[in-house]
């Protein structure tokens, strides 16, 4: 049953289509604004708590508002498809912040992947500082370090100048922990985001970057 068909289920639950379109447009604009804010503020290794709380509060209020609007027109049971669509729309910023921003930021950066692969193929184990440009959401200056772990694999870190946080391109065994007892998160493929500047064993890992097991 489509959204429009649901509006016709009962004469008492007819929704003004113009008002419906305006409401959905306003919710979509809020989605886009929150998504852009996350893109500007999220950084590898920095807690995602702030933008996630903003997403939850903003879209939670939007969902509550929609609930009471639909209640005037027979309740959500008369508008199941619309209600599910609104829940999805309101959940989108939170999903984007946690599962989208970091993953897409590095996924779009083909130059970073190419740099890591070139360092690995040349068996380089050096560090150098990049004073211009960016890697994903990590802006210059940043440090690029390549490390070879014989028998395990290769790790190329793109990190802040203090080496505390950043992205890591890992090509090696999948049965070992590359960040033992440290705060890190697998993004996709060979890419990770990490924060090794905090003591993970005390439970102080930033939101979104859990402690990894040892071994």
FENJO-V966225 format. One record per pair of residues at least 6 apart in sequence whose C-alpha atoms are under 7 Angstrom apart, sorted by the first residue. I is the first residue (numbers start at 1). GAP is how many residues later the second one is. If there is no record, write none. Layout:
BEGIN
i=I gap=GAP
i=I gap=GAP
END
This chain:
BEGIN
i=2 gap=79
i=3 gap=76
i=3 gap=78
i=3 gap=79
i=6 gap=72
i=6 gap=73
i=7 gap=6
i=7 gap=7
i=7 gap=8
i=7 gap=72
i=8 gap=6
i=9 gap=69
i=12 gap=61
i=12 gap=62
i=13 gap=60
i=13 gap=61
i=14 gap=59
i=15 gap=58
i=31 gap=62
i=34 gap=21
i=34 gap=59
i=35 gap=58
i=35 gap=61
i=38 gap=13
i=38 gap=59
i=39 gap=62
i=42 gap=6
i=43 gap=94
i=43 gap=95
i=44 gap=58
i=44 gap=121
i=44 gap=122
i=44 gap=123
i=44 gap=149
i=44 gap=150
i=45 gap=120
i=45 gap=121
i=45 gap=148
i=45 gap=149
i=45 gap=150
i=45 gap=164
i=46 gap=160
i=47 gap=159
i=47 gap=160
i=47 gap=161
i=48 gap=159
i=48 gap=160
i=49 gap=158
i=52 gap=42
i=52 gap=45
i=55 gap=38
i=55 gap=39
i=56 gap=38
i=59 gap=31
i=63 gap=27
i=70 gap=6
i=76 gap=7
i=103 gap=84
i=103 gap=85
i=105 gap=31
i=105 gap=32
i=106 gap=29
i=106 gap=30
i=109 gap=26
i=109 gap=27
i=112 gap=23
i=116 gap=40
i=116 gap=53
i=119 gap=27
i=120 gap=34
i=124 gap=22
i=125 gap=21
i=125 gap=22
i=125 gap=23
i=126 gap=19
i=126 gap=20
i=127 gap=16
i=127 gap=17
i=127 gap=18
i=127 gap=19
i=128 gap=15
i=128 gap=16
i=128 gap=17
i=129 gap=12
i=129 gap=13
i=129 gap=14
i=129 gap=15
i=130 gap=10
i=130 gap=11
i=130 gap=12
i=130 gap=13
i=131 gap=9
i=131 gap=10
i=131 gap=11
i=132 gap=8
i=132 gap=9
i=133 gap=6
i=133 gap=7
i=134 gap=6
i=138 gap=28
i=142 gap=16
i=142 gap=17
i=142 gap=18
i=142 gap=19
i=143 gap=15
i=143 gap=16
i=143 gap=17
i=143 gap=18
i=144 gap=12
i=144 gap=13
i=144 gap=14
i=144 gap=15
i=145 gap=11
i=145 gap=12
i=145 gap=13
i=146 gap=9
i=146 gap=10
i=146 gap=11
i=147 gap=7
i=147 gap=8
i=147 gap=9
i=148 gap=6
i=148 gap=7
i=152 gap=20
i=152 gap=21
i=153 gap=18
i=153 gap=19
i=153 gap=20
i=154 gap=16
i=154 gap=17
i=154 gap=18
i=155 gap=13
i=155 gap=14
i=155 gap=15
i=155 gap=16
i=156 gap=12
i=156 gap=13
i=156 gap=14
i=157 gap=10
i=157 gap=11
i=157 gap=12
i=158 gap=8
i=158 gap=9
i=158 gap=10
i=159 gap=6
i=159 gap=7
i=159 gap=8
i=160 gap=6
i=164 gap=31
i=164 gap=32
i=164 gap=33
i=165 gap=29
i=165 gap=30
i=165 gap=31
i=165 gap=32
i=166 gap=27
i=166 gap=28
i=166 gap=29
i=167 gap=24
i=167 gap=25
i=167 gap=26
i=167 gap=27
i=168 gap=23
i=168 gap=24
i=168 gap=25
i=169 gap=21
i=169 gap=22
i=169 gap=23
i=170 gap=20
i=170 gap=21
i=171 gap=19
i=176 gap=39
i=177 gap=36
i=177 gap=37
i=177 gap=38
i=179 gap=33
i=180 gap=32
i=180 gap=33
i=180 gap=34
i=180 gap=35
i=181 gap=19
i=181 gap=20
i=181 gap=30
i=181 gap=31
i=181 gap=32
i=181 gap=33
i=182 gap=14
i=182 gap=18
i=182 gap=29
i=182 gap=30
i=183 gap=11
i=183 gap=12
i=183 gap=13
i=183 gap=17
i=183 gap=22
i=183 gap=26
i=183 gap=27
i=183 gap=28
i=183 gap=29
i=184 gap=8
i=184 gap=9
i=184 gap=10
i=184 gap=11
i=184 gap=25
i=184 gap=26
i=184 gap=27
i=184 gap=28
i=185 gap=7
i=185 gap=8
i=185 gap=9
i=185 gap=24
i=185 gap=25
i=186 gap=6
i=186 gap=7
i=187 gap=6
i=194 gap=15
i=198 gap=6
i=198 gap=7
i=200 gap=11
i=205 gap=6
END
